[in-house]
Amino acid sequence: MQALENRPYDELAIGETAALTRELERFGPSGLKNDIIELQPGASAWAGLLLSHLIETQLPGLGTITLTQTLTYGRPDTPSGAITATLAVREKRSDGHVVLDFQCSDPSGAILVHGWAEVVAPREKLRRAASVSSSVKLHTPGARYRAALEKAQGLPPIRTAVVHSVDEASLRGAVEAADAGLIVPILVGPAARIAQAAEAAGLPLGAFELIDVPHSHAAAEKSVALVREGQVEALMKGALHTDELMGAVVASGSGLKTERRISHIFALDVPSYHKPLFITDAAINIYPTLDDKRDIVQNAIELCVALGIDPPKVAILSATEMVHAKISSTVEAAALCKMAERGQITGGLLDGPLAFDNAISKEAAAAKHIASSVAGDADILLAPDLESGNMIAKQLIYLAGADAAGRVLGARVPIMLTSRADGALARVASCALAQIFIRSRLSRAL
């Protein structure tokens, strides 16, 4: 931590400068087809971030209002590595406006970007504490799915029944996942509607197998039958309600249930979090019991281990980090941690109860004096119930710009369970998670 102190208008001098050097990170190619992930952010992103950061924190600093800025780029691509950004005061006007010259250079001194900004400088001295980051991270959609997508490269595709695939989103997800070598789709649903949706979206279905059934309930039942008969290795939800699909999965005689409680997990790519984040259960178990939560946690741990996160860190969420008899989720969190100590839950590091901020922010955990290897660095968030888990996930998606892949765990085969509003990226990532899990399970059995 260090103090930020601004330079009010009366203190500014012509020619005065401020500079910073930051590591500019960018993501490399994934090897996937059809531009599933856009890899190159626009050049304006990184330069604009550095310019804004310099103005807001150094020159003039706190309280500055930016009116306009102009940037000219000396090269079309996005560089990586150490970038030095510099601001200089060119002009002070009587109305409080200040013109600043700006440039960015690489370690050789070559100018990458130059320009200027006009600002209204603060009139009063301001000072506050602030943390300083050594890097500027440019986030691209799906970037934190990269490890899973790369891990899936070269694995044999899994035969997958795409249940009631009668809209563009489910068809596009199936086509792109097939192009990426993740699945071999078997489209199950009304053949005429599937063909109509494919034609409207301009999607070539090629040699994909298509099984004609009259409606969504029949599609769910037929897809489950395909699993039972050994014709498919996974299910992928299309344009039908979750309860329709899961009703067929858990029905008596379906053959998909195991001794483990079935649960759902969101695999989230949250731009502001430093790694993939998993939230469970936000779609199936409404008010899980303590025994249910044991299975939900174990399901999530086994998925993360298959993805190479070993051991995954599990934060058991509640409204507080203290155990309170009147808040049952705190009592169950403490019990789950003791169950892990006794070997009833294996493969992960558990801590709880933890409030959401303690689970994902080291600063918040430190402020509460929480000494934990999980707090501030969680891989898995176990929600107290479906309502809270669903709200957390949807807030991260719609307010924090997260991408969300979805998986059903605890059944005999993986089930890719995404929202009907989700795009192709979420569906492709869900397929990658399923493929890795199946191949990992097979390799352990050999």
Steps between C-alpha positions, in 0.01 A plus 500: 500500500617858435348846522354676198534879503372724221649809337243783518484757221704761688788254560529378141793626292545499123725210406425303817491124432377175648574146383431138575617164364264205486513145365246468222362146484308344215367153436652272239317298233280211611505307176121482487312540176230745396629783722328357804715730714598845380867524590609849404350787700492838329813710522310781672438285806849488646607856411174648626537310827852632555401856412201495734707346778769768474247784498294362789789401727794730417460799271298690603360206705205469737203718408598551135226508235601383152328697221655355185789289382659410167734205439700408191649153463835426340428130452176307440548205735485476878854480644594301808765546767615812685337822379598846631230766489583869549289813554627857473325833567491692174259786582315653795193711422334763718176302520674214681539286190834327450636342180720192549727331246504118518720228354575130548831333414643150506829402672700606191354853521285462187182708522195274477228757571492877529222749560358755738221556749314806624393488865356718773759499777391481865518819705546332840770274641378140537674199648400135553654153523500279191648174383712490185490217248809414298304386196216595272291197408290507188221250544354319202172307521558141607867558579488296819348208314826491305664236722201268468473554126871435452486195727219363283702534180595158365255304718252278316163675456208371705173386344243746633123513470397864448153503652228691310749696288239715324654848536809676372683515834491126565577414138788747479646372825483142370653591163787700651569236765511239224733718291727533803516120532318492833183306415330293235145645511187288468215747455181386673175686436238579234694460176310769311557761770869413526545533124308829495713646783822387331399652167399831661835521682704388199642205692607193303395186686696285257513137600367552853268223607144622559237312699147621433261519799183708528572735792733599785377239752556227244844644420601480867372143537665384178833662592500325838422173324801553273720524810345191650561310175863612490459699178607836647746605771346834600191719475484864394195712580340677206187717484300342780441568868751359746227316692395318182848363443578429865160337549598239244849466651378425854191297401474145631676264261694773321829330582674835548484531879790399722542478877609866491258794516469665157608865499575789268811715470567828321852539361541877485752715317479819710713783354581645842598168663847357460402147397198286403226502761251218561163551674283213621207426526305766317258299287386167645497463881267763644562457874779241529547313827838450665534160331401656167767767544760233567422345162479840327847590629646162407356524148656844453838391638518205260425723200770749599755225557424363152570850366839506669403714802644283774412550775213741436420753771136491613341801671175412677290815481271663749419856604785508751828330580387426856298195609154601625243253628217699340665497155487135400733543202784602736447190714494275192814671366684417821371142484617460140850614597507241780371235256794580274737458795347157567532385138129521414592757231829448318722669245442866588583769754186623678437807710179654628287666582631782284313806377525560126754782537722290727490214251618695195698795642823463696464861612154435646624184672799684645275780629301236693824334621410171329805274472414251228649352183151512345383852586567742215613221269199269465456275199154375602222693672242279671176698526265449798207430267390524139354851533819659630723302265292594196498867598877507551560337163255723312640815663850404389372430148289814454683754717861380488504377139571135588459213255341187644527138397271253675532133594286249684708278726430178686313325216638200312597726208581872475209730418576839345234719657508859376231768499294541186632860497864385491702535183726258317806577715331372818384187322843430349669547837243267660587237239871537578434445870296188422761359262787550745300347785406189301851440370648560844260251655585242234874546549463450876304179441773349278 
